[in-house]
């Protein structure tokens, strides 16, 4: 099917997602997705009763809430991105069951589920499936459900998680509107907005800080709550609206989703707060809770900017999806692709083992021990940073695998003038029909582990169309080399348009030189960044199996307490073009830095507070930093020593 653009009265958008399956991974990214299929997505079904034949989403008596829809969402994206027939067949079992489950009143899914939230996730997966297959049954189900929802919301309003995540519902309804132009869908979005947390106002209200759950007195929220109740039960309590609002607005996954909500609302209610909602929220979140891997902390709830505080994998993949959505629905700033790449190339791969058979619930930017021990989490368990099948809560187990396939599907977008626009240059093949002519782009070069990107064009017949080529903010003296020998001098942080009549064999080459740079974070710590990659010191790692927890712990006897020496030169060293997934093979690029050992001990099972006012009073050593995503243990935010 063709890409879908906004219809009036929605404001026009300049880019739109390509149908699922239009972009195939190549090189290291292909190995990454194939590793995921073999290590995570495939085995998950065989091992976990919450999503397999026992699940209520396949007609069983088991879990009827979010886990199977989460799994299906990542499964659909991976199956059609890899064109994997076995994974497609598995996805079709859920899809056929869901399509046949719709009742006369429009509701669908397991009979025991009366919550809107898991239906939103299921619809998200069905929407992607529709773009890949054009199966009209999806449109019929969505239309019937949205009409039912429009009727029901007055007497059966959103509750609990759906209140925080209503933006997901709105975005899906607007997508269907752009297909059908049924005006009730916009009115449905207005109803949903009234029942959804006002994220736009929230992000504007907190002008000087962003609260944590601690700062709004968790003990007060637990008043009247039985000892055995979990936080999720508190959030489900419809008679506790104050507690719900406060906890929802500090919950890290809700925030990752909520950041898209002002942008979605701006499509039918445009105002200052909606237009600036993402930017205001993002700047405050990163100022008060941000870490160098590209995301704010959240061991269930916002937890400050200490690099040992940890971030949930669920939040990483949902923030990526938020950025991918905002890029597609409108112009929300040239920085969004930079933010997306930082997550995709750092926080996402670091959450998994190299074979992707296990993941962490909480990853730490400074992580010197992975173990089942007490840490300064807000309310996560002692197993939260083990690499396991289901450490802590199972939501990440079901949801984490959407990250890489949805990122792959978002590498390039269609443009309204019948062209293609680059979001990231990870290796891939893009197929589209432009001006009625089939077109293929093959993107090579090993980005982001190399400085050169090649884009080879193949067309059915010579045809003219524009290519919009993003130049990342970090590129130094970037150049674009065109097929006829012309050289375009371009500026970092901007997008350049190349419009010409293309012929098969035409190659565009981008030179995107990068140099190591030092960025500043918590306690004036320094992080070394190389292009979109965060670089880290990895001590020698010892991996050992904890059979009783079905998980891995990682320890080291190696030295990790280094401080960078300020103003000393840093040197990038490139290897062969990388073709393997994160954690496998040669890293492709390293950075050599000068550092000195410092007194910096442990705080329980985590690295202690970052030393400050460190003096470089001894000779320095040269240490080697590698990409953050290749590490299990690491220091990525260093003390910085001065003379």
Secondary structure, 3 states (H helix, E strand, C coil): CCCCCCCCCCCCCCEEECCCCCEEECHHHHHHHHHHHHHHHHHHHHHCCCCCCCCHHHCCCCCCCCHHHHHHHHHHHHHHHHCCHHHHHHHHHHHHHHHHHCCCCCCCCCCCCCCHHHHHHHHHHHHHHHHHHCCHHHHHHHHHHHHHHHHHCCCCCCCCHHHHCHHHHHHHHHHHHHHHCCCHHHHHHHHHHHHCCCHHHHHHHCCCCCCCCHHHCHHHHCCCCCCCCCHHHHHHCCCCHHHHHHHHCCEHHHHHHHHHHHHHHCCCCCCHHHHCHHHHHHHHHHHHHECCCCCECECCECCCCCCCCCEEHHHHHHHHHHHHHHHHHCCCCCCHHHHHHHHHHHHHHHCECCCCCCECCEECCCECCECCCCCCCCCCCCCCCCEECCCCCCHHHHHCCHHHHHHHHCCEEEECCCCEEECCCCCEEEEEEECCEEEEEEEECCCCCCCEEEEEEEECCCEEEEEEEECCCCCCCCEEECCCCCEEECCCCCEEEEEEEECCCCEEEEECCCCCEEEECHHHCEEEEECCEEEEECCCCEEEEEHHHCEEEEECCCCCCEEEECCCCCEEEECCCCCCCCCCCCCCEEEEEEEEECCCCEECCEECCCCCCCECCCCCEEEEEEEHHHCCCEECCEEEEEC
